[in-house]
Amino acid sequence: MPKTSKKKQRKAEDFKKVKLKIGKKKAPPTNATDTSFTSKSIVLADQSITADKSSQLTNSRNLTLKDILSQLRHYSVVTRKEAVVGMADLLSLHSELLATELGPIVEGTIRLVVDDEPVVRKNLLQLYNKFLPNIPARDLAPFVPLLVIFICSAMTHILDDIRADAVKFLDLLVELIPAYVAQFSSKILPNFYSLLETNTPSSENKHTQINSRTTLLTQGSRLVIMRSCHNYLAAYTKYLKENSDPFWFMSRGNMSVSGKFALVDGNNECKYPLRNCTDGSLYFHPHAPLPYGALNLFGESSTANANNNNSNSNSNSNKPDNKGSALIESNKGINKEDAGILSIATTNSRAVIRVTSKEALSRLFPFLQATWVESAAMFGTGQIATDRPLEMCTFVIQILQTLWRAAYSDGIPPSDKSLIGFLRQCMVYFPFGESYIGQNDVEEALLSLNIKTCELVALVQLGLAKDAKVDPAIYSEMTKWTKRTVKFLLQTLGLKAKKQTTASKLQMQQVAVSIHFKYDNFVELLPVVWQMMRGTSQKDAEWLLMAVIHYADVCQSSSASKALCIRFLAKIIEAQWSRAPVDLGTLDLSGAQLKETISSWALELPKLMWQLRNRNLDASTAAAETLRLIHQRTRLLDAKAAATVQASLVTLFCVEVPGKGTVYGPFNQYPADLQRTVLEVISYSPQLSQKLSQAVRSCIAECTPSDQVKVLVEEIMGF
């Protein structure tokens, strides 16, 4: 029981008198009632489902664009996701909003590129994939800077999945508006460098290691970033190709001229090629400011012509080039030679792209080489499948190909030890998958991989051919690589080298062309053949040219490769007999045997046109244009060969067949443009035969040619 003293103390507390103190507030009485209160306002949002929005554009959930844009900033993941889905629903029902409200839509949705939740970014990417292709490029162009800013921010995000998704958004922009996105290379390329660069090897560890950020990425994410990097670099360097011309590698901008073929030397004096021929027409240079300026017939000054040409080119290029100025900002620490090129960046975008490509090659090469070493081991084991290692090797070669084409379009110098070292690693397994027989997609990938490796060999060989001081070890090594490459190219085009038992002379035998060698592969192979012919020996160049002629004969008549092959041979013929300066390297078509081979091929073109009739008009047009070129600008055919061509051209119009009467050729089935081309071939012939003239008369009488064809016939035939 408690003590009695404690009970008394507790009873005294109830009646204890509180003493007042000076400066203290008097305590309220114990029986006082507290009448103070607080209040808070409650805001109830309008229920959009029941609200009357008949005068506004809404989606299926009765949400307007304003409602959706406000939900895009909501803290809830579910709300943001539903807002993106609602935006897609709204734009599907009212597509006109893309034209009238494009600004708020882009500004409201692009912020979700850096959203932490993968489901939100996935829905946003689906939204963009569905609706951005419907927007004209000119309307989307003003928002490119904003799009690039958020995408670059996502590419440098701390989270791996956000960085991996960022390149997907970039791929979409590159696909839709590549020219606009390429202008921001100074902001985009450094992000790829940070994602794919490797650590600089230290003195203690000389082996190249992938940086910490790259190691955090999974192999799938690395593959996605490499694919995106290749797509952007391809769009950025596309300016070097002229309107997607399949013969871009033979254009004047992508092929330097050297020696006696130089247009302007170091003293800015024009140097035109003066061939040893008494015919004055060979001194005609259609690309020069004054075609006959080299002869100085009318008091022209070749130096003045060259200066005028340079001034005209500069005056046409003095407009500000944002691409060039942006590139200057991104290129730090370049050598003096490249700095000199960048000083004229605003007037020469090609030079800027080449310098930037060199920097990109040096920054990305360690990572690409490390990835190649990691993935190429499968070629040694023979266990090749369509898995990620093969894809990794493919994208490594594709990225390097894009960069070496832009940086070294006219040959890789021996001073570039990195590419030569990489080529040494590739040639260990070349040709890749030579004995592989299996899946079609794997064989196609291996064929493309081999062709790209051949291009690297061709450019290195071309660079060695132009360098007088070459390391003997590299030269000996390169000779072996060149032989293997030429052998592969010949076999790809349907020829195989063999040695006769009675003599040591090298002969060729026909082999079957791979069924996987398609038009795209042939387009990819043409620059390899051209570069190899310019850099290798004359003998190898002749064999390669004969292989192209052979493939022109054996490829399917209805295929697009037929026309492409004819035009490629026509380009080579034009380059050999061109009045303009062209550097053919070691290739020389003036040899008796090679000239006879080309002449024999040209004599078969009328027969090919008769066989094709109107089934492959592209190839027929290429054949007719080649004959016109040969008659108009070359001395390839002598009088006897020209008469043979005329006799063959008769079959295109009409011939008299005993027992069948008059048999008309395909001329009446040709379109008007092709008819004019055929007639122009006849007009450039040295002499018109009576048989051909009669065939043209009979054919024209049976058809209803266009007015232009009638006028041309009257001018040529005189009737």
C-alpha positions in Angstrom: 0.0 0.0 0.0 1.2 3.5 -0.7 2.5 5.6 2.2 0.3 8.1 3.9 2.7 11.0 3.1 2.4 10.4 -0.6 -1.4 10.5 -0.3 -1.3 13.8 1.4 1.1 15.3 -1.3 -1.2 14.3 -4.1 -4.2 15.8 -2.3 -2.3 19.0 -1.7 -1.5 19.3 -5.5 -5.1 19.7 -6.3 -5.5 22.7 -4.1 -2.0 24.2 -4.7 -1.9 27.9 -5.2 -0.1 29.1 -8.3 2.1 32.0 -7.6 2.2 34.8 -10.1 5.5 36.0 -11.4 6.5 39.4 -12.7 6.8 39.5 -16.5 4.9 36.2 -17.0 1.5 36.0 -18.5 -1.3 34.9 -16.3 -2.3 31.3 -17.0 -5.8 30.7 -18.1 -8.2 29.2 -15.7 -8.5 25.4 -15.8 -12.2 25.6 -16.7 -11.7 28.0 -19.7 -12.9 27.0 -23.2 -10.6 27.3 -26.2 -12.5 29.1 -29.0 -9.5 29.4 -31.5 -9.8 27.5 -34.8 -7.9 27.0 -38.2 -9.3 26.6 -41.7 -8.0 25.1 -45.0 -9.4 25.5 -48.5 -10.3 22.4 -50.5 -10.0 22.6 -54.4 -12.1 20.1 -56.3 -11.0 19.7 -60.0 -13.6 19.7 -62.6 -14.7 16.3 -63.7 -13.7 16.3 -67.3 -15.9 13.3 -68.1 -19.1 15.2 -67.1 -17.9 18.7 -68.3 -19.4 20.1 -71.4 -16.5 20.3 -74.0 -18.5 20.1 -77.1 -16.8 23.1 -78.6 -13.2 21.7 -78.0 -11.2 18.9 -79.5 -11.1 16.0 -77.1 -10.0 12.4 -77.1 -12.1 9.3 -76.2 -11.8 10.2 -72.5 -13.1 13.7 -73.0 -9.6 15.2 -72.3 -8.5 18.3 -74.2 -4.9 19.0 -75.2 -4.6 21.4 -72.2 -5.6 18.6 -69.9 -3.2 16.2 -71.3 -0.3 18.6 -71.2 -0.9 19.3 -67.5 -0.9 15.5 -66.8 2.4 15.1 -68.6 4.0 16.9 -65.6 2.2 14.9 -62.9 4.2 13.2 -60.2 2.4 9.9 -60.6 4.0 7.4 -63.1 0.5 6.0 -64.0 -0.8 9.5 -64.8 2.2 10.4 -67.0 1.8 7.1 -68.8 -1.9 7.6 -69.4 -1.2 11.1 -70.5 1.1 9.9 -73.3 -1.5 7.3 -74.3 -4.2 10.0 -74.3 -2.0 12.2 -76.5 -1.8 9.4 -79.0 -5.6 9.0 -78.9 -6.2 12.7 -79.3 -3.8 13.0 -82.3 -5.4 9.9 -83.9 -8.8 11.5 -83.7 -7.7 15.0 -84.6 -4.6 14.9 -86.8 -5.0 18.6 -87.6 -3.5 19.4 -84.1 -0.1 18.4 -85.5 -0.2 21.5 -87.7 -1.9 24.0 -85.4 -0.5 22.9 -82.0 2.9 21.4 -82.9 4.8 23.7 -80.6 3.0 22.8 -77.3 2.9 19.1 -78.2 6.7 18.9 -78.8 7.6 21.1 -75.8 5.3 19.1 -73.5 6.3 15.6 -74.6 10.1 16.0 -75.2 10.7 16.4 -71.5 9.7 12.8 -70.9 12.8 11.6 -72.8 14.6 11.8 -69.5 11.8 10.3 -67.5 12.9 7.8 -64.9 10.2 5.3 -65.7 10.9 3.0 -68.8 7.2 2.5 -69.5 6.8 6.3 -70.0 9.7 6.5 -72.4 8.5 3.4 -74.3 5.1 5.0 -74.8 6.7 8.3 -75.8 8.8 6.5 -78.4 5.8 4.8 -79.8 4.0 8.2 -80.0 6.9 9.7 -81.9 7.2 6.8 -84.2 3.6 7.0 -85.1 3.1 10.7 -85.6 6.5 12.4 -86.3 6.8 10.9 -89.8 3.5 12.7 -90.7 5.0 16.1 -90.0 6.9 17.8 -92.9 10.6 18.3 -92.3 10.2 22.1 -92.7 7.6 22.2 -89.9 9.7 20.1 -87.6 13.0 21.9 -88.3 12.4 24.8 -85.8 12.1 22.3 -82.9 15.3 20.4 -83.7 17.4 22.4 -81.3 15.0 21.6 -78.4 14.8 18.0 -79.4 18.6 17.7 -79.6 19.1 19.4 -76.2 16.9 16.9 -74.3 18.3 13.9 -76.3 21.8 14.9 -75.5 20.8 15.3 -71.8 19.4 11.8 -71.9 22.6 10.5 -73.6 24.6 11.7 -70.6 22.2 10.6 -67.9 23.4 8.6 -65.0 21.0 5.7 -65.6 21.9 3.2 -68.2 18.4 2.5 -69.5 17.8 6.2 -70.2 21.1 6.5 -72.1 20.2 3.4 -74.2 16.7 4.8 -74.9 18.1 8.2 -75.8 19.8 6.9 -78.9 16.5 5.4 -80.1 15.0 8.9 -80.2 18.1 10.1 -82.0 17.7 7.3 -84.6 14.2 8.5 -85.3 15.3 12.1 -85.9 18.2 10.9 -88.1 15.8 8.9 -90.1 13.3 11.7 -90.6 15.4 14.8 -90.8 19.1 13.8 -91.2 20.2 17.1 -92.7 19.0 19.1 -89.8 20.3 16.8 -87.1 23.7 16.6 -88.8 24.2 20.3 -88.1 24.5 19.6 -84.3 27.5 17.3 -84.6 29.4 19.4 -82.1 26.9 18.5 -79.4 26.0 14.9 -80.5 29.3 13.4 -81.3 31.0 14.2 -78.0 28.2 12.2 -76.3 28.9 9.2 -78.4 32.6 9.6 -77.5 31.7 9.5 -73.8 29.6 6.5 -74.3 32.0 4.5 -76.4 35.4 5.8 -75.6 38.0 3.7 -73.8 40.3 4.7 -71.0 43.7 5.9 -72.1 46.2 3.1 -71.4 48.6 3.9 -68.6 52.3 3.1 -68.4 51.6 0.2 -66.1 48.8 -1.3 -68.1 49.3 -0.9 -71.8 46.3 -2.9 -72.8 43.2 -1.0 -73.9 40.4 -1.2 -71.5 36.8 -0.1 -72.0 35.9 2.8 -69.7 33.8 2.5 -66.6 30.6 3.9 -68.3 30.9 1.4 -71.1 31.4 -1.5 -68.8 28.1 -0.7 -67.1 26.2 -1.2 -70.4 25.0 -4.6 -71.3 26.1 -6.1 -74.6 22.6 -5.4 -76.0 22.8 -1.7 -75.0 26.3 -1.4 -76.5 24.9 -2.8 -79.7 22.1 -0.3 -79.7 24.5 2.6 -79.2 26.9 1.3 -81.9 24.0 1.1 -84.3 22.9 4.6 -83.5 26.4 5.9 -83.8 26.7 4.4 -87.3 23.4 5.9 -88.4 24.4 9.3 -87.2 27.9 9.2 -88.8 26.4 8.0 -92.0 23.9 10.9 -92.0 26.7 13.4 -91.1 29.1 12.2 -93.9 26.3 11.8 -96.5 27.2 15.3 -97.7 30.4 13.8 -99.2 28.2 11.7 -101.5 26.6 13.5 -104.4 22.8 12.9 -104.4 23.2 9.2 -103.6 25.1 8.6 -106.8 26.3 4.9 -106.9 29.5 6.2 -108.5 30.2 8.8 -105.8 33.7 7.4 -105.4 34.6 8.4 -108.9 33.4 12.0 -108.6 35.9 14.8 -108.7 35.2 15.8 -105.1 36.1 12.3 -103.7 39.2 11.7 -105.9 42.3 13.9 -105.7 44.4 14.4 -108.8 48.2 14.1 -108.7 51.2 14.5 -110.8 50.6 15.4 -114.4 46.8 15.3 -113.8 46.7 18.2 -111.2 44.5 21.1 -112.1 46.4 23.6 -110.0 49.8 23.2 -108.5 51.4 24.8 -105.5 52.0 28.1 -107.3 48.3 28.2 -108.3 49.2 27.6 -111.9 46.7 25.6 -114.0 48.1 22.4 -115.3 45.9 20.6 -117.8 46.8 17.2 -119.3 48.2 17.7 -122.8 48.0 14.4 -124.5 50.3 13.4 -127.3 47.9 13.8 -130.2 47.7 16.1 -133.2 43.9 16.4 -132.9 43.2 19.7 -131.3 39.9 18.4 -129.8 41.9 16.6 -127.2 43.0 19.9 -125.7 39.3 20.6 -124.9 38.6 20.6 -121.1 34.9 21.0 -120.5 35.3 21.6 -116.7 37.8 24.4 -117.2 36.7 28.1 -117.1 37.9 28.5 -120.7 37.9 25.1 -122.4 40.7 25.9 -124.8 42.6 28.0 -122.3 45.5 25.5 -122.2 46.4 26.4 -125.8 46.3 30.1 -125.2 44.8 30.6 -128.7 43.1 33.9 -127.9 45.5 35.4 -125.4 44.0 33.7 -122.3 46.0 33.2 -119.2 45.8 29.8 -117.6 46.8 31.3 -114.3 44.0 33.8 -114.5 41.6 31.1 -115.4 42.6 29.2 -112.3 42.3 32.2 -110.1 38.9 33.1 -111.6 37.8 29.5 -110.9 38.9 29.7 -107.3 37.3 33.1 -106.8 34.0 31.8 -108.3 34.0 28.8 -106.0 34.8 31.0 -103.0 32.1 33.5 -103.9 29.5 30.8 -104.1 30.6 29.5 -100.7 30.8 32.7 -98.7 27.4 32.1 -97.2 27.6 31.2 -93.5 27.6 27.5 -92.9 26.3 26.6 -89.5 27.5 23.1 -90.0 31.1 24.2 -90.5 31.1 26.7 -87.6 29.7 24.1 -85.3 32.3 21.6 -86.3 35.0 24.1 -85.5 33.9 24.3 -82.0 34.0 20.5 -81.5 37.5 19.9 -82.9 40.0 20.6 -80.2 43.6 19.6 -80.2 44.0 18.9 -83.9 47.3 19.1 -85.7 48.5 22.1 -87.7 47.6 20.7 -91.1 44.0 20.0 -90.0 43.8 23.4 -88.3 44.7 25.0 -91.6 41.8 23.1 -93.2 39.4 24.2 -90.5 40.4 27.9 -91.0 38.4 27.8 -94.3 35.6 25.7 -92.8 32.9 28.2 -93.7 33.8 27.9 -97.4 34.6 24.2 -97.6 32.2 21.9 -95.7 33.8 18.9 -97.2 37.1 19.7 -95.5 35.4 20.2 -92.2 33.7 16.8 -92.5 36.9 15.1 -93.3 38.7 16.6 -90.3 35.9 15.8 -87.9 35.8 12.3 -89.3 39.5 11.9 -88.5 38.9 13.1 -85.0 36.0 10.7 -84.6 38.1 7.9 -85.9 40.9 8.6 -83.4 38.4 8.9 -80.5 36.3 5.8 -81.2 39.0 3.5 -82.6 40.2 2.1 -79.2 36.7 1.0 -78.3 36.0 -0.4 -81.8 39.3 -2.3 -81.7 38.6 -3.7 -78.3 35.1 -4.8 -79.4 36.5 -6.4 -82.5 39.1 -8.4 -80.5 36.3 -9.5 -78.1 33.9 -10.6 -80.8 36.0 -11.8 -83.7 37.3 -14.9 -81.8 34.3 -16.8 -83.3 35.9 -16.7 -86.7 38.8 -18.8 -85.4 36.5 -21.4 -83.9 34.3 -21.7 -86.9 31.1 -21.4 -84.7 29.3 -18.6 -86.4 25.7 -17.8 -85.9 23.4 -14.8 -86.0 24.1 -13.8 -82.5 25.4 -10.6 -81.0 29.2 -11.2 -81.6 28.5 -11.2 -85.4 26.4 -8.1 -85.2 29.1 -6.4 -83.1 31.8 -7.2 -85.7 29.5 -6.0 -88.4 28.8 -2.6 -86.8 32.5 -2.2 -85.9 33.4 -2.5 -89.6 30.5 -0.3 -90.7 31.5 2.5 -88.3 35.1 2.3 -89.4 34.1 2.2 -93.1 32.0 5.3 -92.7 34.9 7.2 -91.1 37.7 6.0 -93.3 35.6 6.8 -96.4 35.1 10.4 -95.1 38.6 10.9 -93.8 40.7 9.0 -96.4 38.7 8.8 -99.6 41.8 8.8 -101.7 44.0 6.4 -99.7 45.0 5.7 -96.1 48.5 7.0 -95.5 51.1 4.7 -94.0 51.4 7.0 -91.1 48.0 5.9 -89.8 49.3 2.9 -87.8 45.9 2.3 -86.1 44.0 1.3 -89.2 46.9 -0.7 -90.5 47.1 -2.5 -87.2 43.4 -3.2 -87.3 43.7 -4.5 -90.8 46.4 -6.9 -89.6 43.9 -8.2 -87.0 41.2 -8.6 -89.7 43.5 -10.5 -92.2 44.0 -13.2 -89.6 40.5 -14.5 -90.4 40.0 -13.1 -93.9 38.0 -14.2 -95.8 35.6 -14.6 -92.9 33.6 -17.8 -92.9 35.1 -19.0 -96.1 34.0 -22.6 -95.5 30.7 -21.7 -93.7 27.5 -23.2 -95.1 24.4 -22.6 -93.2 21.9 -19.9 -92.6 21.4 -17.4 -95.5 21.4 -14.3 -93.3 24.7 -15.4 -91.8 26.3 -15.9 -95.3 25.0 -12.5 -96.4 26.5 -10.8 -93.3 29.8 -12.6 -93.9 29.9 -11.5 -97.6 29.2 -7.9 -96.6 31.9 -8.1 -93.9 34.5 -9.4 -96.4 33.7 -6.7 -98.9 34.2 -4.0 -96.3 37.5 -5.5 -95.3 38.6 -5.5 -99.0 37.8 -1.8 -99.1 40.1 -1.2 -96.2 42.9 -3.2 -98.0 42.3 -1.2 -101.2 42.6 2.2 -99.4 45.7 1.1 -97.5 47.2 -0.2 -100.8 46.3 3.1 -102.5 48.0 5.1 -99.8 51.2 3.0 -100.0 51.3 3.4 -103.7 51.4 7.2 -103.3 54.1 7.2 -100.6 57.7 6.9 -101.8 59.0 6.1 -98.3 57.3 3.0 -97.2 58.5 0.6 -94.5 59.7 -2.6 -96.3 58.0 -4.8 -93.7 54.7 -3.1 -94.2 55.1 -3.2 -98.0 55.8 -6.9 -97.9 52.9 -7.6 -95.6 50.6 -5.4 -97.8 51.6 -7.4 -100.9 50.3 -10.6 -99.4 47.1 -9.0 -98.3 46.6 -7.5 -101.7 46.9 -10.9 -103.4 44.4 -12.4 -101.1 42.0 -9.5 -101.6 42.3 -9.6 -105.4 41.6 -13.4 -105.3 38.5 -12.9 -103.3 37.2 -10.1 -105.6 37.8 -12.2 -108.7 36.0 -15.1 -107.2 33.1 -12.9 -106.1 32.6 -11.7 -109.7 32.8 -15.2 -111.1 36.5 -15.7 -112.0 39.1 -17.9 -110.4 42.9 -17.9 -111.1 44.6 -21.1 -112.2 48.0 -22.1 -113.5 48.5 -24.1 -116.6 50.7 -27.2 -116.4 52.6 -26.4 -119.6 53.4 -22.8 -118.7 53.5 -20.6 -115.8 51.2 -18.0 -117.3 48.3 -17.2 -115.1 44.9 -18.1 -116.6 41.3 -17.6 -115.4 38.4 -20.0 -115.2 34.8 -19.2 -114.7 33.1 -20.1 -111.4 29.6 -19.7 -110.2 28.7 -16.4 -108.6 27.3 -16.8 -105.1 23.5 -16.7 -104.8 23.9 -14.3 -101.9 25.8 -11.7 -104.1 22.9 -9.3 -104.8 22.6 -5.7 -106.1 23.4 -4.1 -102.8 26.6 -6.2 -102.5 27.6 -5.1 -106.0 27.0 -1.5 -105.2 29.2 -1.9 -102.1 31.9 -3.8 -104.2 32.3 -1.2 -106.9 34.3 1.4 -104.8 36.5 -1.5 -103.7 37.2 -2.5 -107.3 37.9 1.1 -108.3 40.2 1.8 -105.5 42.0 -1.5 -105.9 42.5 -0.9 -109.6 44.1 2.5 -108.9 46.4 1.2 -106.2 47.5 -2.3 -107.2 49.7 -3.5 -110.1 48.7 -3.1 -113.7 48.3 -6.9 -114.0 45.9 -7.1 -111.1 44.0 -4.0 -112.4 43.5 -5.7 -115.7 42.2 -8.9 -114.1 39.8 -6.9 -112.0 38.5 -5.0 -115.0 38.1 -8.3 -116.9 36.2 -9.7 -114.0 33.8 -6.7 -114.1 33.3 -7.3 -117.8 32.7 -11.0 -117.2 30.1 -10.2 -114.5 28.4 -7.7 -116.8 27.9 -10.6 -119.2 26.8 -13.3 -116.8 24.5 -11.4 -114.4 20.8 -11.7 -115.0 19.5 -9.6 -117.9 16.5 -8.4 -115.8 18.6 -7.4 -112.7 19.5 -3.9 -111.8 23.2 -5.0 -111.6 23.3 -5.2 -115.4 22.7 -1.5 -115.9 25.0 -0.6 -113.0 27.8 -2.7 -114.4 27.5 -1.1 -117.8 27.6 2.4 -116.4 30.6 1.6 -114.2 32.6 0.4 -117.3 31.4 3.5 -119.1 32.8 5.7 -116.3 36.2 3.9 -116.5 36.2 4.5 -120.3 35.3 8.1 -119.8 38.0 8.5 -117.2 40.7 7.0 -119.5 39.8 9.2 -122.5 38.5 12.2 -120.6 39.9 15.7 -121.5 39.5 16.6 -117.8 42.3 15.5 -115.4 41.5 12.2 -113.7 43.9 10.2 -111.6 43.7 6.6 -112.7 46.6 5.4 -110.6 48.2 2.3 -112.1 45.2 1.6 -114.4 46.0 2.1 -118.1 43.5 1.1 -120.8 45.7 2.0 -123.7 47.4 -1.4 -123.7 46.7 -3.5 -126.8 45.2 -6.5 -125.0 43.1 -4.6 -122.5 41.9 -2.2 -125.2 40.9 -5.1 -127.4 38.9 -6.7 -124.5 37.0 -3.5 -123.9 36.4 -3.0 -127.6 35.0 -6.5 -127.9 32.7 -5.9 -125.0 31.5 -2.6 -126.5 30.7 -4.4 -129.8 28.3 -6.7 -128.0 26.2 -3.8 -126.6 23.8 -3.6 -129.6 23.2 -7.3 -129.4 22.5 -6.9 -125.6 20.0 -4.2 -126.4 18.2 -6.4 -128.9 18.0 -9.3 -126.4 16.7 -7.1 -123.6 14.2 -5.3 -125.9 11.9 -3.4 -123.4 12.3 -5.8 -120.4 15.2 -3.8 -118.8 15.0 -0.3 -120.1 17.5 0.9 -117.6 20.2 -1.5 -118.9 19.3 -0.7 -122.5 19.6 3.1 -121.8 23.0 2.5 -120.1 24.2 0.5 -123.2 23.0 3.2 -125.6 24.6 6.0 -123.5 27.9 4.0 -123.4 27.9 3.6 -127.2 27.3 7.4 -127.6 30.1 8.1 -125.2 32.5 5.8 -127.1 31.6 7.4 -130.5 31.6 10.9 -129.2 34.6 11.3 -126.9 37.0 8.4 -127.3 39.2 6.7 -129.9 38.4 3.2 -128.6 36.9 1.9 -131.9 38.6 2.0 -135.2 36.8 2.3 -138.5 36.3 -1.4 -138.8 34.9 -1.7 -135.3 32.6 1.3 -135.9 31.3 -0.4 -139.0 30.6 -3.5 -137.0 28.6 -1.5 -134.5 26.5 0.0 -137.3 25.8 -3.4 -138.7 24.6 -4.5 -135.2 22.5 -1.4 -134.8 20.4 -2.4 -137.8 18.8 -5.1 -135.8 17.3 -2.5 -133.4 15.3 -1.1 -136.2 14.4 -3.8 -138.7 15.9 -6.6 -140.8 14.8 -8.7 -143.7 14.6 -12.4 -142.9 14.1 -14.8 -145.7 10.8 -16.5 -145.5 9.5 -14.2 -142.8 9.8 -10.8 -144.3 10.6 -7.7 -142.3 11.2 -8.3 -138.6 11.1 -5.1 -136.6 13.5 -4.6 -133.6 12.8 -3.1 -130.2 13.3 0.6 -131.3 9.5 1.1 -131.7 9.1 -0.2 -128.1 11.6 2.3 -126.6 10.5 5.5 -124.9 11.3 8.7 -126.6 14.4 9.5 -124.6 16.0 6.1 -125.4 15.1 6.5 -129.1 16.9 9.9 -129.2 19.9 8.3 -127.5 20.1 5.5 -130.1 19.8 8.1 -132.9 22.6 10.2 -131.4 24.8 7.1 -131.5 24.2 6.9 -135.2 24.8 10.7 -135.6 28.3 10.4 -134.0 29.3 7.5 -136.2 32.1 8.3 -138.7 30.0 7.3 -141.7 26.4 6.2 -142.1 26.0 2.9 -143.9 23.3 2.5 -146.6 21.8 -0.6 -144.8 21.4 1.3 -141.5 19.9 4.3 -143.2 17.3 2.1 -144.9 16.5 0.3 -141.7 15.9 3.6 -139.9 13.6 4.8 -142.7 11.5 1.6 -142.6 11.2 1.6 -138.9 10.2 5.3 -138.6 7.6 4.7 -141.3 5.9 2.0 -139.2 5.8 3.8 -135.9 4.6 7.2 -134.7 7.6 8.8 -133.1 7.5 12.0 -131.1 8.2 15.4 -132.6 11.7 15.5 -131.2 12.5 12.1 -132.6 11.2 13.2 -136.0 13.4 16.3 -136.0 16.4 14.3 -135.0 15.8 11.8 -137.7 15.5 14.6 -140.3 18.8 16.1 -139.2 20.7 12.7 -139.3 19.1 11.1 -142.3 18.1 14.1 -144.3 14.5 13.2 -144.8 
